[in-house]
């Protein structure tokens, strides 16, 4: 497990601070970033255990009218050039 989580199905009105606040009750939030206009974001927790707790507690939960989809974040892959 990694301490970095992918947060999908976010409301387009969600902010970095709201995302940080949502995850803060499950541990230390090192970083919370909403990708504006895309409906997803990333949260980095202080430890793998904190990330696991947050994922178990919040996956499928309603946040601002949408059901969150939380997974472990994958490393970004380089884009292929054509």
C-alpha positions in Angstrom: 0.0 0.0 0.0 1.1 3.5 -0.7 0.3 6.6 1.3 -0.8 8.4 -1.9 -4.4 8.0 -2.9 -6.4 8.7 -6.1 -9.8 10.3 -5.3 -12.3 9.9 -8.1 -15.8 11.1 -8.8 -15.2 14.4 -7.0 -17.6 17.3 -7.3 -16.3 19.9 -9.7 -16.8 22.5 -6.9 -14.5 20.6 -4.4 -11.4 22.5 -3.2 -8.0 21.4 -1.9 -8.9 22.6 1.6 -12.2 20.7 1.6 -10.4 17.5 0.5 -7.7 18.0 3.1 -10.4 18.5 5.8 -12.3 15.4 4.8 -9.2 13.2 5.1 -7.7 14.9 8.2 -9.8 12.8 10.6 -8.0 9.7 9.4 -4.4 11.0 10.0 -1.8 13.5 8.9 -2.5 14.8 5.4 0.7 15.8 3.8 -0.9 17.1 0.6 -4.3 17.3 -1.0 -4.8 18.4 -4.6 -8.0 18.7 -6.6 -7.5 18.6 -10.3 -9.8 21.5 -11.3 -12.4 20.8 -13.9 -11.5 17.1 -14.1 -13.5 15.5 -11.2 -10.6 13.8 -9.4 -7.7 14.6 -7.1 -4.9 13.1 -5.0 -4.3 12.9 -1.2 -1.0 12.0 0.4 -1.3 10.7 3.9 1.4 10.6 6.5 1.7 6.8 6.5 0.5 3.7 4.7 -1.7 2.8 7.6 -3.4 6.2 7.6 -4.0 5.9 3.9 -5.6 2.5 4.3 -7.9 3.7 7.1 -9.0 6.7 5.0 -9.6 4.6 2.0 -11.6 2.0 3.9 -13.7 4.7 5.6 -14.3 7.0 2.7 -14.5 4.8 -0.4 -18.1 5.0 -1.7 -19.1 7.7 0.8 -21.1 10.7 -0.3 -19.1 14.0 -0.5 -20.8 17.0 -1.9 -23.5 14.9 -3.6 -21.2 12.4 -5.2 -20.0 8.9 -4.2 -16.2 8.9 -3.8 -14.1 6.3 -5.6 -10.7 5.9 -3.8 -7.8 3.8 -5.0 -4.1 3.7 -4.5 -2.5 6.3 -6.8 -0.3 4.8 -9.6 2.8 6.4 -10.8 2.2 8.5 -13.9 3.2 6.9 -17.2 5.1 8.8 -19.8 2.9 9.7 -22.8 3.7 8.2 -26.1 4.5 10.5 -28.9 3.2 9.7 -32.4 
